[in-house]
Amino acid sequence: MRSAERRAVFWWWSDLWGVPLGITVAAVALKKIGYDASNVSVGWCWVNLDAEDRLLWMLLTGKLWEILAYVTLPVLYILIKKHINRAHAALSEYRPILSRAPAFPPRTSIADKKLILIPVIFIILRIWSTVRFILTLCNSPAVQNSVLVVLHGIGNTFQGGANCIMFVLCTRVVRTRLFSSVCCCHYDELDWPLRRSNSHCQRPEPHKDKDVPGPERTKPPLSGT
């Protein structure tokens, strides 16, 4: 890795960890964290509803970044998809055989579907938190609706599970490998390097030398009578 790439990775991780850490430390030091009756967070304390500047700290500690993600994620994935399509079109000019008659569905189509599903799943899971946040600001009693509370609790904690389902269980090679290791079964549709190693481990047939006589050629001569 070059020095410029290392610096970029350093500043990237510094922003990812430094900004949330700084906001959290400031909120705790200024005593803005407290009981929120699970109106905006489910199952844990967050910004105290009795604080005078609670709206500012609710935005800084999550809601601002959540609302920005609703806009930036679709835009970023649209730009990535356009870049992939341009690269695929450029490669198809140099590979006309592969682009004319593919034997199997192209892997790029599967990747495109997952690329579209990432922001969609994120919005579906996180939208309930934003809805309850708006209802809290409006002092609406609907914020304690049991359905919204359950959807909010599932959405805030199931992002990792959704990624596991999409990238592990919905990927054929990984899914087959996982099921074969759990169930101790062997699937013929999976072509892993173990097959090649097994083929190399077969014992070679003994080399037959034409100059060495076999047992039938070394019979003792019959004695004359």
N, C-alpha and C positions, 0 to 999 in steps of 0.2 A: 504494500500500500504506500503510495507516494505521500510526501509531507503535506501537500495541499489537501489531499483526501483525508488525512488524519486530522488536520485542523478543522475541516468541515464536519467530520464525525464528532469531534470534541465539542464544537459549538452547538451541534445538533442535540447531543445528549445533555449538554449544559442547560439549554433552553427547556428541554422536555422535563428535566428533573428540577431545575433551579426555579423556574417560574411557579409551578404548583407548591414547591416547598416554601418559597418566600411568602406567597399569599397565605398559606396555612399557618406559618409561624406568626405572621402579622395578625391574623384573625384571632389566634389563641392568645397572643400577648395583649391585644386590646380588649380581650374578654367579649368577643362577638359570638363565640360558639356557645350554644346552650340548647335548651329544650325547644323543639319546633312542632311538637304534637304530631310528628310524622306527616305534616302537611306537604312538605316539599321533599323530604327524604323519608324512606320507609325503614324503620327498625333501628335507626341510629340518630344521634344528635347532630344538629347542623347549626345554621345561623339562628340566633335567638330571635323569636318573633317580637319580643318586647324592646329590642334595640331600635333606637331612633333612625339610624341609617341602615336598617336591615336590607332594604332593596339594593343598595350599593354593594353590600357584602354578599348578598345572594347572587348577584350578577358576577362579582369577581371570583367567587368560590365555585363557580360551575355553570350557572345558567347562561352567562354571556358566551362562554366557549361552546356550550351545547347548541345555542341558537346559531352561532357562527358556523358550526359544523354542518348544520342543515343546509347552508348555502355553499360553503366551500367544498365539501366532499363531492356533491354532484358535479360541480364545475371542474374539479380536478380530475374526476374519473371520465368526464366527457372529453377533456383535453387528452388524457392518456389513451382513450379509445380512438380518437382521431389520429394520434401519433402512430398507434399500432396499425390502423388501417392504411395509413400512408406508407409505412414500412412494408406491410404485406403486399401492397400494390407494386412497390418498387421491386420486391423480390420476385413477384410473379412474372415480371418481364424477363428475368434471367432463368426462371424455372418453369417453362411452359408445360412441361410434361406433368409435373406435380399439380399444377393448377387446372389442368384439363379434366382429368378423370381420377379423382382420389378414390382409393379403395375403401377407406373408412372415413367416418366423419372427422374433419380436421380438428386438431387439438386446440387451434385458435378459437374455434366457435365455443368450445367448453370454457376456455379461459375468459372469453368475452361475456358469457353468461354469468360467471362468478364475479367478474368485474362489475357488472351491473347490479348484482345482488348485494354487494358489500354496502353501498350507501343506502339501498332500499331497506335492508335488514336493520341497519343502524337507526334509521329514522323510525321504523316501525317499533323498535324496542324502546327508544328514548322519547318518543312523542308524548307518552303518558306522563312523564315527569314534567315536561313543559306545560301540558294542559293543567296539571294540578298546581303548578307554580302560578299560572295566570289566574286560576280560580282563587288561590290564596290571596293574591293582590286585590282581587275584586271582593274579598270577604264573602264568597259564595259558600253556602252549606254543602254544595255538591262536591266539594273537595274531599269530604269524608265518605263518598260513595264507595261501597265495598268493591265493586267491579274495577273502578279506577285505582283503588289502593292495591288490589291484587296485580293488575296489569303493570302498575308502576313498580311494584316490588320485583316482578319477574323481569321486566325490561331492563332495570338498572343492574341486575346481577347475572343476566343470561347472555351477555355479549360474548364471553369466552365460550360458552356452550354452543352458541350459534356458529362461531368460527370453527369449532371442532366438527360440528355436523357438516358444514359446507366443505371444509378442506380435508377432512379425514374420512367421514362416512360417505360423502358424495364423490370421492375420488376412487375410481375402480381399483387401481393398483394398490393403493394404501388400504382400502377396505378389504380386499381379498387377502392381502398379507396379514392384516390384523385378525380376520376371522380364521385364517388357517393356523395362526399361532395360538389362538384361544381354543379353538375346537380340535386342534391336532389333526387337521385334515389337509389333504393336498388337492389343490385345484389345478386342473389341466390348462385353464385359460390364462394362468399367470406364467410368464416367461422370466424367471429369475436367473441370475448367474449361477445358482447352485446346480442347475441342470447341466451347464457346460462343465462345471467342476466334476460332476458325477460321471460325465461322459469321458473326461480325461483320466478318471481313476480306474477305468476298466483295465483289466489285465490284457496286455498285448498277446497276441497269438505267437507261439514259438516259431522262430524262423526255421524254415525247412531248407536245408542245404541239399542241393542235388548231388553233391559229391559224396555226402555221407550216406552210406547204404542203410536202409531201414531194416527192421527185424526180418521182413520177408525176403530181403535180399541176402541175408547172411546165414541162410540155412546150410547146415553141413552137407557135404556131398555124400550121396549114397555109396555105400561100399559095394564093390563089384563082387559077384559070386564066382 
